[in-house]
Structure formats: C-alpha cells, structure tokens
Amino acid sequence: MSGRIAYLAVKAGLSAKSGRLYRKMLSDAKSPDTASEALLRRILAQNAKTSFGKAHKFARIQTAEQYRQAVPVQTYESLRDLIERQELTGEPCLTAEQPVFYNRTSGTVAAPKNIPITKSALARIRNLQRLTAYVMSRRTSVLTGRVFSVTGAAIEGAMEGGTPFGSASGLLNASQGRLIRQRYVLPAELAGIADNDARYLLTGILAAAERSVTRLATANPSTLVRLMDVINENAGLVIDAVASGRIPAGLDVGTMSADALLRPQPQRAAELGKRHDAAGRLSYADLWPELAGALTWTGGSCGVAVANLRPLLTENCPVFELGYLASEVTGTVNLDPHRTSCVPTLGNAFFEFAPSEDWEAASRHQKQGAELLSLEQLEEGRDYYIIVTTASGLYRYDMSDIVRVTGSVRATPTLAFIQKGKGITSITGEKLHEGQVISAVTSALGQRGLTPDFFIMLADVDRARYLLYLESAADQSGPLQSSGLALQIDGRLADLNVEYKSKRASRRLNQLAVKPVTAGTGDAFRRQLVAGGQRDVQFKYVYLQYRHECAFDFEQRIPSTSDPASPPCA
C-alpha cells in the first residue's frame, strides 16, 4: 500500500471511530457541569457495592454536593491498602470491575504508586488517544508520513496478584491495529529494553535510518533532547549502522531480531555524514526534512526542554501541546492544536478544583472538608489544584497538580498544566513556586541570547538562601560569571513573588548564588533518578527543591576553576 493510500485509509478510519466522540465532546462542552454530574452518577452507581462505595454510601448520593459531603479528599496513600487488597483477593474494594493493568509511577514515599486501570477504562484511554490523532489529522499534516513515537515499556512486571504493571501508553502503543502500527518507526518491543543506554542508542539508529517522518511524539520533550545528544555522541556508529544495515555487535535489542531492524542505506548514510561534517552535529531537521509537527508536553517545567528542542526541528515546525496526561487520568484533549485548546475529558473523569492560594494555605484537616469548585465556576487566568474521580477507583483524588484556565470552548474552560504542587519551597514564608523560578532564570538568560542546558534551584534552609546550579554552553568565565546574573534573577523573583521581595528586603532571605556546573550535569542527575526508580520516558525535572531533600551532589560538578565557597556570581 502506497504512503498516500495508507494515509487516506488511516484518516478515514480515525474519522469513523472518533468523529462521533469529537462531536459529543463539543456537545457536552455546552454544559460541562451537567455532563460531569451525569458521569459521576454512573461511576457511583457502578461501584455502590464495593467496600469503599458501601462505606461512603454511594447508593444514596445523587448530586455532586452530596458526593463532596460524603467522601473526603483522598491521596494514593489513603487508597493504597484498598488497591493492594483488591489486587490480592479479587474483592471489589474500590471498583466492581477488576483492574486489568496498573500504571506504575513514582510515589511520594519510597514505595511506587500502582494506579489501577479497568478494561473499560483502558478502552476509554484508547478512544481518547484516537481522538487526539483524529484532531491532528483534521487540522495538521503531521500524519501524512511516518510517526516517530517514544513511549514507556508496556509491561514492566506483575503485581503480587498477577496483574501486569507498566506504562499504559506503551501498552496501547503495542496493541494498535496493523494499519496504524505499520506507520510507526519504532517497534513496540523497543520500549521494553531495560538498559537505558542501549535503548536510546538503538532508538537513535532507527531514527537516523528513516527519512519520511512527519510526526514526532513523546510525553516529555527532554526525552527528545537527550535522544539527539545520544545520536551526536555516537554519530559515527549511527551512520555506519545506517550504511551497513547492521545493528552494532553486542547492542541489546531485547526480544527483537537484530537482522530484521535495518536494511543497508549507503546513500542515506552518506547524506547524513555530509550534514554532520558540515555542522558538527545532526538535528531532527537533518534526519527528517518533511517533519510537520512535534506533539509533547509544553507546559510547566517542560517549557525549558521545549526551548532546547525547537532549534533541532525543521524551520517553522510547530510544537503542539499533548494535553494534561497523568498516570492517574487522561485529563484533557487538545481539540485545536494551533490554539492549544485543551478541553477536560468530561466523559472520562469527574473534576473538582481548589484555588491554588486557598489550597496551599489550608491544613490537611481543612482540605478534607473544603468546598471545591466545578468547571463552570472557574475563572480564566486563575490557577487551581485539580481533584479527580475516575471509574478505575480514584475517588476525589488529589493530583497535587496546578492547572491554569487559559480560555474556553463553548462553556467549558480550557486547562494548561502549570506545575506540580510539590514544586514549592519556603525558607522563611516566601512560598517560591517552580514556575516563578523557570520564568526568572529563562528570562535572565534569554536577554543574553542564552538557553540553559539544565538548571536547578535548591532552597538552602540552613543558610537562608537559594542556590542556582546552572549548566550552559556559555563560557564559564564569560557571560555567566560577569553579567550580574544572580542579581537579575533575584530581582525578577522579587517582581514575581511579593513575599520573596519582602523577605529579601528584610534580609531574612539572603542573596541567591549562581553556581555554573560542568557539561553533562543535568544528564547525570537524570540518570541517578532513573536508576532510583523513576520511569525514564515519563521523567520530569523538578527545577525547584529543598537542598536537604536532593540526594545529588551538585557541588561536586562545579568546575575546578570555580571556588565553591566563593560569593555568588554578580
């Protein structure tokens, strides 16, 4: 089947399967609270006879207000015992329908979180993924060629009761129909390679071997930045593999056949070699000159990685927002990628919201009984913590995520992820937010024409100051050391945060210090966290942390020409 015919077949299939869901979402958007309460009643009725449902009298609940009064706000830890008991015994603790899969993600304690997903919930996630593809096919040209999509491993292991856990996105990627699967460059089995270095190198080789990619997709843009670094660090090996059609000897290919992954392409290799020699580095524009769009997270801390990704793409290649997706919930679908209109998935989850300033000021006890807001009560431009209820057993679940209302589609507010709630520090009452740090640092560097390769700000409680560890291609003895960077970032933070300004003026908070670190520090930090259990493909840097909670020793990464005890860069 020719590329054009295959594209038209895929487009027709998406329209047949997802056109109705698209129209329903737009219809529900006229009255989101009505649609949300109808979904809530269905979830409660389906699970009224579960242990949780009986304890909270689901059978008697008819309205959202009654639900709020009957069920306290939950966290994973408050539900962990019920999740694990249902898995081990099959008893309907949280859901009448048994989970068939668990989305594993890092938790707030040492033990990971295993998010239950039922068969019907998995089908809804698949339908929402198809809806995203349908919207992209209607409004962009990204599906005219092949798709380069990086996901997590479908199956990483099994729970004690035997149910598999891993990445739901990887599971759905592996189970797509033949026609769709043929358009993907990367075999689904590749995500199962446990060795991160081997997986990235093999991914880079397959990326270099395929010219006709028009769509680039992954959840986290830092994955794409790192992948291009791997390709360039191993450029000779990658180009030789493309030329010969052979995977390098000894490279782990998992369960796949190395002989079936490549074919000899000496002309393609020669072209890439010339581009590499001319520029000293390859980019995605060199690999895929027809690239029409990248689909990834763009909000929150991912904005830094997106800034590093853009120069690697083809000229004017748009970067589209993937939407608010988490292990616990597919929260939004981007119904207009050019305008970034991310609409809550009204038929998938019941949403509640708390104004960010109120939620952060509330005690744990106050949060249990807080009067939360519905979709129609939200105000454009304001930030909210989001609480979800899903059909897979998360009831009034605090996501610890902050979203911002960016506009509306009909009567439904559109949402953008801003940051994790944990990206907040307070040494002396300033309540500094990760988003404020990202804005201050990128703004200060941007005025110098610089883009950071990596940075992290640590709150040093003992010395009542902030430490900014900064990795940049700029000369360490030049722009970063002599530009008054620390003073400028400090001033910008004062503009963004009135409490920070007050604490600095009263000297309760000392001047921040900027500490340049050696090349590769950000990647070394990432490797340590992945080795500690964080899933690589879903990894996100948290750019603001407490120093005493950060196990990585950034001081050891300061160049020998810098004196760690020296005053901050000024």
VENPEGI-V304054 format. One record per residue. N is the residue number from 1. PHI is phi in radians with two decimals (none if undefined). OMEGA is omega in degrees with one decimal (* if undefined). D_FIRST is the distance of its C-alpha to the first C-alpha in Angstrom with 1 decimal. Layout:
n: (N;N)
phi: (PHI;PHI)
omega: (OMEGA;OMEGA)
d_first: (D_FIRST;D_FIRST)
This chain:
n: (1;2;3;4;5;6;7;8;9;10;11;12;13;14;15;16;17;18;19;20;21;22;23;24;25;26;27;28;29;30;31;32;33;34;35;36;37;38;39;40;41;42;43;44;45;46;47;48;49;50;51;52;53;54;55;56;57;58;59;60;61;62;63;64;65;66;67;68;69;70;71;72;73;74;75;76;77;78;79;80;81;82;83;84;85;86;87;88;89;90;91;92;93;94;95;96;97;98;99;100;101;102;103;104;105;106;107;108;109;110;111;112;113;114;115;116;117;118;119;120;121;122;123;124;125;126;127;128;129;130;131;132;133;134;135;136;137;138;139;140;141;142;143;144;145;146;147;148;149;150;151;152;153;154;155;156;157;158;159;160;161;162;163;164;165;166;167;168;169;170;171;172;173;174;175;176;177;178;179;180;181;182;183;184;185;186;187;188;189;190;191;192;193;194;195;196;197;198;199;200;201;202;203;204;205;206;207;208;209;210;211;212;213;214;215;216;217;218;219;220;221;222;223;224;225;226;227;228;229;230;231;232;233;234;235;236;237;238;239;240;241;242;243;244;245;246;247;248;249;250;251;252;253;254;255;256;257;258;259;260;261;262;263;264;265;266;267;268;269;270;271;272;273;274;275;276;277;278;279;280;281;282;283;284;285;286;287;288;289;290;291;292;293;294;295;296;297;298;299;300;301;302;303;304;305;306;307;308;309;310;311;312;313;314;315;316;317;318;319;320;321;322;323;324;325;326;327;328;329;330;331;332;333;334;335;336;337;338;339;340;341;342;343;344;345;346;347;348;349;350;351;352;353;354;355;356;357;358;359;360;361;362;363;364;365;366;367;368;369;370;371;372;373;374;375;376;377;378;379;380;381;382;383;384;385;386;387;388;389;390;391;392;393;394;395;396;397;398;399;400;401;402;403;404;405;406;407;408;409;410;411;412;413;414;415;416;417;418;419;420;421;422;423;424;425;426;427;428;429;430;431;432;433;434;435;436;437;438;439;440;441;442;443;444;445;446;447;448;449;450;451;452;453;454;455;456;457;458;459;460;461;462;463;464;465;466;467;468;469;470;471;472;473;474;475;476;477;478;479;480;481;482;483;484;485;486;487;488;489;490;491;492;493;494;495;496;497;498;499;500;501;502;503;504;505;506;507;508;509;510;511;512;513;514;515;516;517;518;519;520;521;522;523;524;525;526;527;528;529;530;531;532;533;534;535;536;537;538;539;540;541;542;543;544;545;546;547;548;549;550;551;552;553;554;555;556;557;558;559;560;561;562;563;564;565;566;567;568;569;570)
phi: (none;-1.17;-1.04;-1.13;-1.14;-1.10;-1.07;-1.14;-1.16;-1.11;-1.09;-1.14;-1.11;-1.11;-1.12;-1.16;-1.52;-2.02;-1.03;-1.14;-1.13;-1.06;-1.16;-1.16;-1.06;-1.17;-1.18;-1.11;-1.14;-1.22;-2.55;-1.10;-1.16;-1.12;-1.12;-1.15;-1.17;-1.12;-1.12;-1.01;-1.09;-1.14;-1.08;-1.17;-1.13;-1.16;-2.06;-1.14;-1.67;-1.34;-1.03;-1.17;-1.11;-1.18;-1.09;-1.94;0.95;-0.98;-1.09;-1.63;-1.49;-2.09;-2.28;-1.10;-1.16;-1.10;-1.08;-1.11;-1.29;-1.53;-2.12;-1.21;-1.11;-1.93;-2.17;-1.08;-1.13;-1.29;-1.86;-0.96;-1.03;-1.21;-1.06;-1.24;-1.16;-1.11;-1.13;-1.33;-1.88;1.42;-1.13;-1.30;-1.38;-2.00;-2.35;-1.19;-1.50;-1.26;-1.10;-1.97;-2.85;-2.22;-1.42;-1.62;-2.55;-1.25;-1.88;-1.42;-2.02;-1.10;-1.26;-1.22;-1.65;-2.01;-1.52;-1.22;-2.37;-1.47;-1.07;-1.20;-1.17;-1.09;-1.14;-1.17;-1.08;-1.06;-1.11;-1.25;-1.12;-1.13;-1.10;-1.07;-1.10;-1.09;-1.09;-1.12;-1.23;-1.33;-1.98;-2.44;-1.91;-1.23;-1.71;-1.25;-2.00;-1.57;-1.92;-1.93;-2.17;-1.87;-2.25;-1.39;-1.21;-1.09;-2.15;-1.89;2.94;-2.35;-1.24;-1.07;-1.49;1.77;-1.29;-1.22;-2.27;2.89;-1.96;-1.11;-1.10;-1.16;-1.10;-1.20;-1.07;-1.27;-1.80;-1.22;-1.11;-1.05;-1.11;-1.23;-1.04;-1.13;-1.50;-1.54;-1.28;-1.55;-1.10;-1.06;-1.15;-1.04;-1.11;-1.49;-1.21;-1.31;-1.29;-1.03;-1.11;-1.14;-1.11;-1.14;-1.14;-1.12;-1.05;-1.13;-1.11;-1.17;-1.12;-1.21;-1.36;-1.95;-1.64;-1.65;-1.36;-2.05;-2.25;-1.97;-2.55;-2.90;-1.17;-1.92;-1.12;-1.11;-1.07;-1.26;-1.14;-1.12;-1.03;-1.18;-1.08;-1.10;-1.06;-1.29;-1.17;-2.16;-1.00;-1.07;-1.13;-1.10;-1.17;-1.10;-1.11;-1.12;-1.14;-1.46;1.34;-2.15;-1.25;-0.92;-1.03;1.53;-1.31;-1.15;-1.97;1.12;-1.55;-1.49;-1.58;-1.05;-1.19;-1.62;-1.47;-2.34;-2.29;-1.08;-2.41;-1.06;-1.20;-1.08;-1.10;-1.10;-1.08;-1.14;-1.07;-1.12;-1.15;-1.16;-1.15;-1.25;-1.83;1.47;-2.65;-1.68;-2.37;-1.14;-1.12;-1.21;-1.24;-2.29;-1.13;-1.74;-0.99;-1.92;3.04;-2.06;-2.01;-2.82;-1.29;-2.10;-1.57;1.00;-1.17;-1.19;-1.04;-1.15;-1.16;-1.07;-1.08;-1.38;-1.36;-0.92;-1.13;-1.52;-1.61;-1.14;-1.02;1.14;-1.23;-1.29;-1.89;-1.69;-1.25;-1.29;1.95;-1.41;-2.11;-2.42;-1.04;-1.44;-2.81;-1.52;-1.49;-2.46;-2.21;-1.45;-1.42;-2.50;-1.07;-1.29;-1.78;0.94;-1.80;-1.58;-1.71;-0.98;-1.44;-1.11;-1.62;-1.99;-2.63;-1.70;-1.97;-2.30;-2.46;-2.23;-0.90;-1.02;-1.18;-1.22;-1.17;-1.25;-1.47;-1.39;-1.34;-1.02;-1.13;-1.13;-1.14;-1.05;-1.92;-1.15;-1.51;-1.56;-1.81;-1.65;-1.02;-1.30;-1.67;-1.35;-2.02;-1.08;1.57;-1.66;-1.81;-2.44;-1.41;-1.97;-2.14;-2.12;-2.18;-2.11;-1.32;-1.67;1.88;-1.68;-1.94;0.85;-1.56;-1.36;-1.31;0.97;-2.09;-1.90;-2.08;-2.10;-1.41;-1.82;2.92;-2.78;-2.09;0.98;-1.74;-1.79;-1.17;-1.61;-2.15;-2.27;-1.22;-1.83;-3.00;-1.28;-1.07;-1.29;-1.36;-2.34;-2.26;-2.65;-1.45;-2.49;1.69;-1.39;0.84;-1.35;-1.81;-0.97;-1.07;-1.18;-1.12;-1.03;-1.09;-1.14;-1.22;-1.17;-1.16;-1.11;-1.25;-1.05;-1.15;-1.78;1.27;-1.97;-2.13;-1.21;-1.32;-2.91;-2.70;-2.64;-1.92;-1.96;-1.48;-1.64;-1.12;-1.07;-1.82;0.88;-2.70;-1.90;-2.02;-1.84;-1.63;-2.23;-1.90;-2.58;-1.25;-1.11;-1.01;-1.06;-1.64;-1.87;-0.93;-1.33;-1.53;-2.11;-1.83;1.21;-1.07;-1.07;-1.13;-1.21;-1.12;-1.03;-1.15;-1.16;-1.09;-1.10;-1.18;-1.47;-2.39;-1.13;-1.23;-1.07;-1.05;-1.13;-1.19;-1.24;-1.11;-1.50;1.13;-1.25;-2.13;-1.44;-0.98;-1.24;-2.02;-1.77;-2.20;-1.09;-2.15;-1.23;-1.03;1.61;-1.11;-1.05;-1.20;-1.11;-1.09;-1.07;-1.04;-1.10;-1.22;-1.13;-1.10;-1.46;2.19;-1.27;-1.27;-1.07;-1.22;-1.82;-1.12;-2.27;-1.21;-1.78;-1.43;-2.36;-2.53;-1.45;-1.08;-1.26;-1.72;-1.72;-1.43;-1.38;-1.63;-1.23;-1.07;-1.27;-1.73;-1.33;-0.97;-1.09;-1.34;-1.70;-1.68;-0.98;-1.62;-1.25;-1.18;-1.07;-1.06;-2.43)
omega: (-178.9;-179.3;-178.9;-179.9;179.0;178.5;-179.3;178.5;178.4;-179.0;178.6;178.7;178.3;-179.7;-179.0;-175.3;-171.2;-179.7;-179.9;178.9;177.4;-179.5;178.4;178.6;178.6;178.0;179.0;-178.2;177.6;-179.0;-172.6;-179.1;177.8;179.3;-178.5;-179.2;177.1;177.0;180.0;-179.6;178.5;-179.8;-178.3;179.8;-178.5;-173.3;-177.3;-176.4;175.2;178.3;-179.8;-179.6;177.8;-178.0;-176.9;171.9;178.4;-174.3;-178.3;-173.3;179.9;-175.8;177.3;-179.5;176.5;178.0;-179.6;-179.8;-175.0;-171.9;175.7;174.0;-175.1;168.0;178.0;-177.5;178.3;-179.8;-172.5;-176.8;-179.7;177.2;-176.6;178.9;179.5;178.9;-175.6;-171.4;-174.2;178.1;179.5;-177.6;-178.0;-178.1;175.6;177.3;-177.5;173.5;176.7;-176.3;175.1;173.9;-177.8;178.5;-179.2;-178.9;179.2;173.7;-175.0;-178.2;179.3;173.2;175.7;-173.8;-176.9;176.4;178.8;-179.6;-179.3;177.5;177.9;177.6;178.7;177.7;177.9;179.4;179.3;174.4;177.7;178.2;176.8;178.1;178.5;179.1;179.7;179.7;178.9;-168.0;-179.7;178.3;-172.6;-177.0;-179.2;178.7;-177.8;-175.5;174.5;-173.4;179.6;-179.7;174.8;179.2;-179.0;-178.0;178.9;-178.5;-179.5;175.4;-178.9;178.8;176.4;-179.4;-176.9;171.4;179.8;-179.8;-179.7;178.6;176.8;179.3;-179.7;177.9;-178.0;-173.7;179.9;178.6;-174.9;-176.7;178.2;-175.8;-178.2;-177.5;-178.9;-180.0;-172.9;173.9;-179.5;-177.7;-177.0;-178.2;-178.5;178.5;-173.3;-178.5;-176.3;-177.7;179.6;-178.8;-180.0;-178.6;178.5;176.5;179.5;178.2;179.9;175.7;-178.2;-175.9;-174.5;-177.2;-166.1;178.1;174.6;-179.8;177.3;-174.0;168.2;-177.0;-171.9;-178.1;178.7;175.3;-178.1;177.5;179.7;-179.4;179.7;174.4;179.3;178.8;-177.9;176.9;-178.3;-171.4;-179.2;-179.3;-178.9;-177.7;176.7;178.8;178.1;-178.5;-174.9;-175.4;-178.3;174.9;179.5;-178.9;177.2;-179.9;-178.4;177.4;176.9;-177.5;-176.2;174.8;-178.1;-177.0;-176.3;-173.1;-174.5;167.9;-178.7;177.8;-177.2;-179.9;176.6;-180.0;179.3;178.0;179.4;178.5;178.3;179.8;179.2;-179.3;-177.4;-175.0;-176.0;179.6;172.8;175.4;176.0;176.3;176.9;-178.6;-169.8;-177.4;-180.0;-178.6;-173.3;179.7;174.6;-178.2;-174.8;172.6;179.0;-174.4;176.5;-177.6;179.5;179.1;178.8;179.5;177.8;178.3;177.3;-179.5;-172.8;-179.7;-179.3;-174.4;175.2;-177.8;178.8;176.7;-179.1;171.6;-175.3;177.7;-179.8;-178.4;-179.7;-179.0;178.6;177.8;-175.9;-171.5;165.1;-166.4;-179.1;170.7;-179.0;-175.9;175.1;-173.9;-179.1;179.1;-176.2;178.7;-176.0;-173.0;176.9;-178.9;-171.1;179.4;-175.0;-177.3;174.3;-172.7;170.6;-173.5;175.0;175.4;-170.8;-177.0;178.8;-176.6;-179.3;-179.6;-174.9;173.0;177.9;179.3;-179.7;179.6;-178.6;-177.0;-176.3;175.6;-176.6;-173.0;175.4;-179.3;-176.1;178.8;-177.1;-179.2;-179.5;178.3;-179.1;-179.3;-177.3;165.7;-173.9;179.1;-174.5;168.9;-178.6;178.5;179.5;171.2;173.5;-176.1;-178.7;-172.0;-180.0;-178.6;-174.2;177.9;176.6;176.2;179.2;175.9;-173.7;-177.3;179.5;167.9;-170.1;-178.4;-176.0;178.2;172.1;-171.2;173.8;175.9;-179.7;179.8;170.7;178.6;-178.4;178.0;-178.3;175.3;178.0;178.2;-177.7;175.6;-175.5;179.2;179.0;-177.6;177.4;-179.8;177.9;178.2;179.9;-179.8;-177.1;-176.3;-177.3;177.7;-178.8;179.4;179.7;178.2;177.1;-178.9;-176.8;172.6;-178.3;171.7;178.2;169.6;172.6;176.5;-179.3;177.1;179.3;-174.4;-177.0;-178.2;177.4;178.4;177.1;179.5;178.7;175.6;-168.1;174.7;-178.2;177.8;179.4;177.8;-176.6;-178.8;-176.2;-171.2;-174.2;-174.1;-169.1;-169.2;-175.8;-174.6;-178.7;179.9;-178.7;178.1;178.4;179.5;179.2;176.7;177.4;178.0;-175.8;-172.2;-174.9;178.6;175.0;179.2;-179.0;-178.5;177.0;-179.1;-180.0;-179.2;170.8;176.6;-177.3;178.1;178.3;178.7;174.4;-176.5;176.3;179.0;-174.4;177.6;179.6;-178.5;-179.3;179.7;177.7;177.2;179.1;-178.6;-179.5;-178.8;177.4;177.3;179.1;173.7;178.6;179.5;-172.6;-173.9;178.8;-174.5;174.1;171.3;167.4;-168.4;178.7;-179.0;170.5;-178.6;-176.9;178.7;-177.0;-175.1;-177.5;-177.9;179.8;-179.8;179.3;-179.0;177.2;-178.5;-176.5;179.3;179.2;177.6;-177.8;-178.3;-176.8;178.6;-178.4;177.6;-177.3;*)
d_first: (0.0;3.8;6.6;8.3;6.4;6.1;9.7;10.8;9.9;11.8;14.5;15.0;15.4;17.8;19.7;20.2;21.4;23.3;24.5;27.5;28.5;28.4;30.7;32.9;33.4;34.5;36.8;38.3;38.9;41.6;43.8;42.6;45.8;45.6;42.0;43.0;46.1;44.2;41.8;44.9;46.6;43.6;43.5;47.3;47.4;44.7;46.5;50.1;51.1;50.0;52.7;51.9;51.6;55.0;56.7;55.7;56.1;52.6;53.7;56.2;54.1;53.0;52.6;51.3;54.9;56.0;53.1;54.2;57.8;56.8;54.4;55.2;52.6;50.9;49.6;47.6;50.9;52.5;49.6;49.0;51.4;49.8;46.3;47.4;49.5;46.8;44.5;47.3;48.7;46.2;48.9;47.5;49.1;46.8;44.2;44.3;40.7;40.4;38.3;35.3;34.7;36.8;35.7;38.0;39.4;42.6;45.7;49.0;50.8;50.1;48.1;44.4;43.4;41.2;39.8;39.2;36.0;35.9;32.9;33.0;33.4;30.3;28.4;29.9;28.9;25.2;25.5;27.1;24.4;21.8;24.2;24.3;20.6;20.9;23.8;22.1;19.1;21.8;24.1;22.3;19.2;18.9;15.6;13.7;13.1;13.5;16.5;19.5;21.6;24.8;26.4;29.2;29.3;28.4;31.4;34.4;36.9;38.6;41.6;44.8;43.8;40.5;38.1;35.5;35.8;33.6;31.3;29.9;27.2;26.2;26.3;24.0;21.6;21.6;21.2;18.1;15.5;12.5;10.0;12.6;13.7;10.6;11.3;14.9;16.3;19.3;19.3;21.4;23.9;24.9;26.9;29.1;30.6;34.2;35.3;34.7;35.0;32.6;30.0;30.3;30.2;27.1;25.4;26.6;25.2;21.7;22.1;23.3;20.5;17.7;18.0;15.3;17.0;18.0;19.5;22.3;23.9;26.7;29.9;32.4;32.2;34.6;31.9;30.0;33.2;34.1;30.7;31.1;34.6;33.5;31.0;33.9;36.5;34.4;32.8;33.8;32.4;29.1;28.6;29.7;27.2;24.3;25.8;26.4;23.4;26.1;27.3;31.0;33.3;34.8;32.4;31.9;28.2;29.3;27.6;24.6;24.3;25.1;23.5;20.1;20.1;20.0;19.4;21.9;21.5;24.9;24.1;22.8;25.9;28.2;26.9;27.6;30.9;32.1;31.3;33.2;36.1;36.4;36.6;37.7;35.0;31.3;29.9;26.6;26.7;26.8;23.8;21.6;22.7;20.2;21.4;22.0;23.9;25.4;26.1;29.2;32.8;35.0;38.3;41.3;41.6;37.9;38.9;40.3;37.1;35.2;37.7;37.0;33.2;33.1;34.3;31.4;28.7;27.5;30.1;30.3;27.6;28.6;29.4;28.9;31.1;29.4;32.3;35.2;33.7;36.0;36.2;38.3;36.4;33.5;35.9;34.1;30.9;30.4;29.9;30.2;29.0;30.7;34.0;33.6;34.6;34.5;35.6;37.0;35.1;37.6;36.1;35.7;39.1;42.6;43.8;47.3;48.5;51.7;52.8;52.4;56.0;57.3;55.2;56.1;59.8;59.8;61.1;59.2;61.5;61.0;57.2;57.5;59.2;57.7;56.8;53.2;51.4;48.6;45.7;47.7;50.6;48.9;49.8;47.5;48.1;49.7;48.6;48.5;48.1;45.6;46.3;43.6;43.7;40.6;40.0;39.6;43.3;44.1;46.9;48.2;46.7;47.7;44.7;47.0;44.6;45.7;43.6;44.5;44.1;42.3;42.2;41.1;38.5;40.6;43.4;41.4;42.1;39.3;39.8;39.3;40.1;43.1;44.2;45.2;48.7;49.8;49.2;52.8;56.0;59.6;62.4;65.1;63.6;61.2;58.0;55.7;52.0;49.0;47.7;50.9;50.8;47.2;48.3;51.5;50.1;47.0;49.2;51.9;49.6;47.5;50.7;50.9;47.4;46.5;43.8;44.8;42.7;44.3;47.4;49.2;52.5;54.8;57.8;60.8;63.1;66.0;66.3;65.2;62.6;58.9;57.3;54.2;52.5;50.3;47.8;47.0;46.2;49.3;52.4;54.3;57.6;56.5;54.9;54.9;58.5;60.3;58.7;60.4;57.1;58.7;61.0;58.2;56.1;59.2;60.0;56.5;56.7;60.1;58.6;55.9;58.1;61.6;62.8;61.6;63.6;66.6;66.5;66.2;69.0;71.2;70.2;69.3;66.0;66.1;64.2;60.7;59.9;56.9;56.2;53.7;51.9;50.2;46.6;44.4;46.6;44.0;41.6;44.5;45.4;41.9;41.8;45.1;44.0;40.7;42.8;45.1;42.4;40.5;36.7;35.3;32.1;34.4;37.3;39.2;42.2;45.3;47.0;50.4;52.2;55.7;56.8;58.3;55.1;53.0;53.0;51.6;54.3;53.5;56.9;56.0;53.2;55.6;56.0;59.3;60.5;60.5;63.3;62.1;65.5;65.5;65.6;62.4;60.8;62.6)
